[in-house]
């Protein structure tokens, strides 16, 4: 019965939280606003004012735009948006970015999010700072980034924009958002430059100097362009725009070299739509202070009245040989638009060029006029995907980690097979190098790559779920760790705790390598006195009991309490944390150089939980002889874990399945009874096999 209960306990495995509940959202939203009705199952709620009237929307970015962060996991933020599309507030819910988890801390990230307040989704907002005078007169709204965390804040910004535009399109503009069309790779048309123009595939915006001047009539900037008087019919703006997403169009517009470069770019960024912009007038496309690979400061775009995130693709374009000669010396730029943010190239959208005039000599005041070109690429160049049925989060997680899971499965099958043939494995002449190679895979692939370091957090989450304070679905969102838990549970049945603790724990494997380094450096080897060793065996269970109590009584403190495990510091964050955490994790590794796997054999609360799992063991798998313990003590002396009693019996609750005693038992040159029997030329009477 006890084994059945323990098996049920470990099979009830855990994961990441779903959308915030209404109560959780209400705790974040502050007066004069309050949370109204739930709009959909993706974490979108009505926002009400103090009088109960509709004031806007409040939603999570993690559900609407789960763009993976630098850590590989989405950054989840709560956005409050009014009915006019202005940001009321943006608050951080959760993030796993290493630079903010430790090091910088979350404070600069939260300060970055405060900059959205008061800005509108109708403004072209970018992360960064204007270069030189590039911001003068520009429509762009610049948000100060976070030094040393540029990638993370840009991803957060894109998540906010994507989620906000999804809500705006569906709830504020009456347009249902769905998967955007993508260029059809199988569509072929024989086109040249003349064919592009005749088919209407080249957008063109012509603005004369006189027309540009008229836009500034009756303003203080009316007389600030001397060129108008000398050449009123000359072209101020002669803008061409061509969609480079469809291959047939791109091949007709570009030189072979540039065409190949755009295809390479799109293979790396398949969600981007590239556009070629050519300006043959005198306005140009950007200011003289523009820096490549940033948002153009004189060109903007919008669709359905909402801004589009336009950005330079940093491609130096060359045109096809049959392009008009007048365009040879024109200004060219390839820009990118992200279809993940709702852009649909097959529907009307506007490309807007900004004319800027400066008035005054000292700190001149900028004025602007806008000229727009409506663009649309025919539907025949695209494929329109069906709206996919939303997968349950656990299935999405399985799909995202399919390759890692297949590799891990192969590794586990080979490991199980090797350990089932443990006598042959232990008999290998190069057994130690083979074991270290397996442990290296555990550290590199299971630990650092797969982030499969199991933690006491999982059993504690199960306990909390059983008491009504959580969900048993948690680990389904992390299938990689779930598979390791499944292997560990199977290992309980065959070998006890030793399968995981001895072969699959990345931090334990690091300690074992530290032990070998200590031997290489001729450091002294220390073992605690017997009385102290017995006492240290209780530190892990005590730590487990304390953590369980904290989780049930004061759950708000459990995240700090579980830092007794150094796994997060050593494996999850690669030691990129404040020095007390690093000292704790690295200190135990250093201790292992003289005291073999000291953390595993003492403080580790996960190891204590694994001892409980070890009660499921169905057999005594380590062979023993009647001579083991009396008179032979060789296995006991050689056991680094102190898992063999004086009687020769194996204490499986402390055994890490290193196979050292198996190697001794089966080796006629190492096993003392076998050596004595060989000398006598016969099998001694005390050499009968006996199970523990």
N, C-alpha and C positions, 0 to 999 in steps of 0.2 A: 504493500500500500504506500509506504514511504517513497519507494522508487517511482511509483506511478505519479505521486504528487510532485516530486522533483522534476520528472520528465515534463509534466504539464506546465510547470513553472517556466522551464527554459524554452518550451515551444511557444509560449505566449510572448512573441517577440515584437519590438517597438519601432519611432520615426519623427519626421518633421511635422510641425503643427499645420493644420489646414487654415482656411480663412479665419480671421478674427471673428469672434461672436459679437452679437449686438452690444453686449455689456462691455466687452473689451474695447470696441470702437467708441462707445459712449464715454469710457474713462479717458480716452485721448482727446476727444472733441471737447473744447471748453466754451463756456458762455461767451457771447450771447447765442451760440449755436447749440443745436441738439440733434441727435440722430433720429431720422424718421424711419420709414419703411424700407425693407430690403428690396432692391430693384431686380437683382439677378443672383445667381449662385456663384458669381465671380468676385464677390466682395464689394459690390457697389451698393451704396445706401443713399437714401434721400437725406439732404441736410436741411434742417428747419431753423428758422429764426426764433427769437424769444416769444413772438406772438403765435407761433405754430405754423406760420406760412412757409412755403417752399423757398429755400434760399440757395440751393445748389446741390452738389453731390459730394460724397466722401467715399473714397475707394482705395484699395491696395494696389500697388504696382506689381506685386509678386504674382497675382492671379492673372492680371490683364496683359502684362508684358514681362514674362519670366526670362529676361535676357541674362545669360550667365555672367557673373562677375569675374574678377580676376581670380577668385578662389575656385571658380567653377560652379558656384551656387548663386542664385539670383539675390539681388539686394531688394528687400521689401520695404516700401515706404507708404505712408498714409497721406493721400493728397486730398485737400479740401478745396473745391472749385465752386465759384459762385455761378449764377445763371448767365452772366455776361462773359464767362470764360476767364475770369481773373483768379489767380491763385490766392486763396485765403491763407493757407499754410501748407507746408510739407514737413512731415515728421518721420523720423527713422523708426521703423519697427524692428527690423533685424537685418544683420549683415554678417558676412563671414570673411570679409576682405582682410588678408593678413596684415596689411599696413595699418588698419584701424583696430583689429583685434588686439594687437599689441604694438608697441612702438609709439605711434602718434596718438593712439586712443581714439575714441569716437567724437570727442569735443570738436575738432576742426571739421569733421564730416557734418555734424549737426549745424555748425555755423554756416557751412556752405549751403545747406538746404534752406536756411532762413532767408536767403537772397531771393527766393521765388515770390515771396509775399508781395502782392500788389501788381505783379507783372501779369500780362495777359497771354493766352495761348495764341492770340493773333499777332504777337510780336515775335520776330525771329530771334530766339534766345540761343546764345552759344556760350560755351565754357572757354574762358581764356581772357586775355586782355588785348585791347586794340594796339596795333603796332604803330608807333610814331603818331601820325595824324590820321591813321586809317579810320578811326572811329568818328572823325569830324563829319557831321552831316549824314552818317550812315544810319540805316534803320536797325542795324544789329544791336541787340541788348547783350552786353557782356556780363557774365557771372565770374567772379574770381574763383579760380580753381584752388586745389589744395596741393601745396608743394609736396613732392615725393609720392603723391597719390593721384596723378593725372589720369591714369587709365581707369581707376576705380570711380572717380567722380564723373568722368565722361560716360561710363556705362550707367551710372545712376541717373545722369541727366537724360540719356536716351530712354531709359526705362520710364522715367517720369513723363517725357514727351509722348512715348508710344501709348502708355496707359491713358493719359489725359486726352489725346486725340481720339483714341478708341471710344471713350465715353462721350466726347464732344460730338463725334460723327453720329453716334447712335442716338443720343438723348437730346442734343442741342441743335442738330441740323437735320434730323429725320433721315439720315443715311445709315443704313445697316452696314457695319464693317464686316468684311469677309476676307478670305485669302486673295491677295491681289494676283492679277495675271502675270505670267512670266513669258519672256520671249520663247517662241516655238523653235526649238533647234532643228526641227525637220522642215520648216518652211523655207522654200527657195524661190527667189525671184532674180532674174537677170536685170540688173539696174546699173545705170551710170549716173553721172552728175545731172545730165539733162533729164534723164528719166526720173530722178529724185524730185527735181523741180516740177516736172509735168504731173507727177503723181501727188503733188502737194505734201511731200515728205520732208521738205525743208521749210521751216518757219522763218519768216523774215519780217523785221521791224525797221522801217525807214523813218527817220525824223530829221527834217532839215534844220538848219541853224535858225531860220525864221520861226519854225514851229516850236523849237526849244525856247526861243526868246519870248514867244507869246505866252508860254507857260509861266513866265515870271512877270508878266504885265501887272502893273499896279502894286508891285512889291518893292521893298528897298533894294532888291537885287536886280531890278530891271535894267540898269545901265552897267552891269558888271561883266559883260562879255563883249569885248571889242570886235571879235571876229564876225559877229552878226552883221554889222554895217558893211564890212568889206566883202562878205560872201553870203548873203542871205539864203541863196538856194543851195549852198553846199550842204553836205550831209554831216549833221552833228552825230547821228547814230545810224549805223547800217548793220543791224544785228541779225545773224543767221543762227538758227538752232536746229540740231539734227539729233534724233534719237539713235544712239549707238547700241542699244540693247539687241534689237533684231540683227542677226548676222548679215542678211542681205543688204540692209541699209548701211551698216558699218563698212562692209567691204566696198561698196560703191563710193563712199565718202572719203575713205582714208587710204593712205599709202599702205602697201602690204606690211611694212614694218610696224606702223602704228596700229593697224588692224590686229596683228598678232599680239601686240602689247595689251590692247584692250581685252582680248580673249583671255590672256593670262590673268589680267586683273579680275575679270568676272569669275574665273575659276576659283579665285581666292575669296571673292566677295559676291556670292551668287544672288544675294538679296538686293544688290545695288542695280540701279538703272543709270547708265552713263549717257550723257548728252554732250555733244560737241557745240560749243559756242564760238562764233567768229564775229568779230567786230571790226568792220572796215571803215568806220567813220572816225571822228576825232575824239569821241568820248572815252573809248576804251572800256574794259570790263571791270577793272578794279583800280584802286588808288595806287599811287607810286609806293606806298608803304606796305602793300599787301605781301603777306608771306604765304608761300605755296602750302598746299594741304590744309588750309584753313577755310573758313566760310568767306566767300567773296563779299566785299563790303560795298559794292555798287550794284550787285545783282541779287534779287530775291525771288522767291516763288511761293505760290499758294494754290491750294485746290479746295473747293467747297468752302471758300472763305477762311480756310485755316492755313497757317504757314507750313511750308515744307522745309525740311532741313537740307539745305543746299551746301555742298562742300566740294572743294577742288580735289580732283583725283590724282594730281601730280603726274600727269602724262603730257609730254611735249608732243603735240599732235602735228603730223604732216599730212597734207591732203593728197587725194588721188591725182594722177597726172592730168586727167581731163577736167579738173576743177577750174573755175574761172581764174584767169591770170590776175584779176584785180584783188583776189583773196590771198595771193602769195605772201604779201607783206602785212596782212591783217593780223590783229591780235587774236590768238586762239587759246582756248581753254577747254579742258574736258572736266565736267563736273559730275558729281554723283548724287543720286537721290535714293533713299532707303525705302524699299517697298514694305519693309516690316512696320514702318511708321504710318502705313495707310495710303501711300502714294500709288495711284493707278494710272499708268501712262496711256491707257486706252480711253480715258475720259478727259474732258476738258480741264486744263490747268493753265495757270498764268505765270509767265516769266516776266518779271518787272525789272527794267533798267532805271537807275536813279541818276538824274542830272543834278549836280551840286554846284552852287555858286557861293563864293565867299565875298562878304562885304566888310570893308574896313581894312586898315593896315595893321593895327596892333590888336592881336587876339581877334581876328576876323570872325564875324558871325556867319554861320553856314545856313543856306537855304536850299530847298530841294524841290524837284519836280519829278514826276514818275510817268514812265511810258511802258505800256504792257503789251505783250504778245500772247495770244491764246494758242496753246499747243494741244495736239491730240494725235496719237499714232493709231492708224487703222487696226481694228481688232484682228484682222487676218494674220498679223504678225505675232500673235500671242496665243498661248493656251490658257484656258480658264479652269483652274482646279476646282473640283467640287469641295464644298465646305466639309472638311473631315469631321467625323464624329469624335467628339472630345473623349480622349482616353482617360480612364481613371489614373490618378497620379502614380499609383504603383506600377501600372503598365507603361506609363511614360518613362518612369525611372528605369524599368527593365530595358526598354528600347534604347535609351540613351547610353546604357552601360553594357550593351550586348557583347561587344568585343572583349571587354575586361572580364565579364562573367564567363565567357567561353575559355579564355586563357586560365582564369582561376580554377574553373572546373577541371581542366586538364592537369593543372598542377596538383590539385587535391587528389585526383584519381591516381596519379603516379605516386604521390606521397603515401596514400593509403596502401597501394600495392606494395611499396617498398617496406612499409612497416608490418604488413601482414607476413612478409617473408623476412622478419627481423633477424633470424639466425644467419641468413645469407648476407643481409646488409651489414650486420655487425662483424661478420667474418671477413669483410673486404680488407685487403691490405691497406688501402687508402681510405679507411672508414672515416677518419677525422676530417680530411679534406672534403670528402663527399658531404658529410654533415654540415660543415661550414659553408659549402656551396649552397645547400638547401636553405640554410639560415640567411645567407646573403639575398636569396630570392625573396624570402619572407620580409626582410628589411626593405629591399628596394621596390619590389612589385606589390606585395600585400600591404606594406606600411606606407611608404612615401608616395608611390604611384596610386594605388587603389584606395588609400586612406581607410584600410580595413583593420586598424587597431581597435580591438574590442575594448570596452570600458565598463566599469561598474555602473555607469549611467544607465545602461540598458536594463539590467535586473531591477534597479531602483525604479525606473520608469514603469516596469511591469508591476511592481508592488504598488506604486501610486495608482496605476490603472485599476488594479483589483480593488482598491479602496475607493474608487469612484472619482479620482482626481486626474485622470488622463485617459489615453486611448491605447489599446493593445495593437493598433495598426502602425505604430511608429516606425518600426524597422523595415516595413514594406517599402518605405520611401528610400531606403538605402540597401538595395538588393545585394551589393557587394559584401557588406557586413553581415547581412542575413545569411548568405551562403556560408560564410565562415562560422557563424553561430551554428548552423545546421551541421557542418563538419565537426565542430567541437562537441555537439551533443552526441553524434554518432561515435565520436572518439571516446566519450564517457562510457558508452556501452562496451567498447572493446578494450580500452586501456585505462580508463579513468581520466584524471585531469591531465595526464602526461602528454596527450596528443597535442592539445592547444598550448599548454605552458612550455612544453619542450620543443615544439616545432613550428607553431603558427603565431606566436606572440612577437611582434617586431621589436618591442622594447626589451623583452627578455633575450632576444637574439643579439641585440646590441650589447647587452651586459655580458653575454657569453664571449663575444669577440673581445670585449674589454679584458676578460679573464685571460684569454690567450695572449693578449698584448702584455699583460702583467707577467706572464710566465716568460715571454720573450725578453722582457726587460729585467728578469731575475728579481722581481719584487717579492718580498716575503708573502707567504700565503697564511692568512689568518682564519681561524675557526673559533667561534665563541665557545667558552666552557659549556659543558653539558647542561648545567642548570640554567645558564643564560640562553642557550639554544632552545631549551624547552619553553622558556618564557617568551622568546621571540616568536614562537609558533602561534602564540595567542594574539599577537599585535594585529595581524590581518583580520581575524574574526572580529576583534574589538572595533577596528576601523570600519568593517562592514556593518556592524550593529549600530555604530554611531551615525554613519551616513544614512542608514535606513531610518533611524529615528528622526534625523533632521528632515529627511524627505517627507515624513508623515506629519511632523509637528510644526516645523518652520520651513516649508518648501522654498521660500524666497531666498534662503541661504544655501541651498543645496549646490548651486553652481560654483560658489566659492569653496564649499567643503570638499567637492570632488577633485579639487586641485591637489589633494593628497596623491592622486595619480599623476605621475609625470608624463603620461602619454601625450596629452594635448600639446605640451611644450616640445617634447622631443620628436614626435611624429607629425602631428597635425600642422603645427606652425614652424617646424624646422628650426626650433630654438629662437625664433624671432619674437621674443617676448621680453618684458621687463626682467631685470637681473635677478630678483628673488626666485622667479619661476625657473629661469635658466640654471641658477645655482642648485636648486633642488633636483632638477632632472639630470644635469651633468654631474652633480655630486654623487648620486647613486651609481652612475656609470663608472666614475672614478673609484668608488668603494669596491665595485665588482672586480677591479684589478687585483685586489688582495683578499676580498671576501666573496667567494663565488656566488654571483646572482643574489646579492644581499637583499635587494628590494623584494624580489620574487619570494624569498624564503622568510620574509618578515612582514613588512608593512602592507603589502599589496592586498587591497580589499577585493579586487577581481579574483586573485588567487584563492582567497577564502571562499568566494562564491563557487569557484571551480572545484574546490574540495567537496562542496555539497553535490555538485554534478558528478563527482567521482564515485559517489555512493551508488550510482546506476551501473557501475562496472559489473559485468556478468561473469567474469572469469579472472583467475589469477594467471596472468599471461607470462610472468617471468619464471623460468624453470628453476627449481631448487633441488638440492641433494640432501640426504641425511647428514652429510658431513658439513653442510653449510652452517656456519655459526659455531659448530663444535665438531672438530677443533678449528676448522678453516675460518678465518676472519678477513680474507683478502678482499672480497667484494665490499664488505663494510668499510674497510680502510680506504679503498679506492673511490667510494661513492662521494662525489662532491656535494650532494644534496643532503647527506646524512639521513637517507631514507631507508637504511637497512639496520635492523635491530641486532643486538648481540647474538640473538638466537638464530640469525640468518634470515629471519622473516622480512618481507618487504612491506614497508609502510606506504601503501599506495597513495594515501592522502598527501604525501610529501614527494612522491616519485615523479620525475619530469621526463621519463622515458628516454634518457640519454643513450641507453643500450650498452653502457660500459660494463655492467655486471653480466649482461647476456654474452658480450664478447669474451669475458673471462671464463664464464661457465662452459662455453663451447670450445674453448681453445685448449688443446692438450698440453700446450707449452706454458699456459698461464694458470689454469685451474689446478690448485695444489693437489686435490684428491686424484685427478687424472695423472698428474706428474708422478705421484707416489705409486699409483697402480701400474703405470708404464715401467717404473723401475723394478717393480716386483714381477713384471712380466705377466701379470694376470689382473683381472678386474677385482678389486678388493670387495669384501663383503659389505662395506659401508657405502658402495657406490650406486645403490638403487635410487632410481628417480623418485622424488617425492614432491608433490605439489604443496604449496603453502597451505 
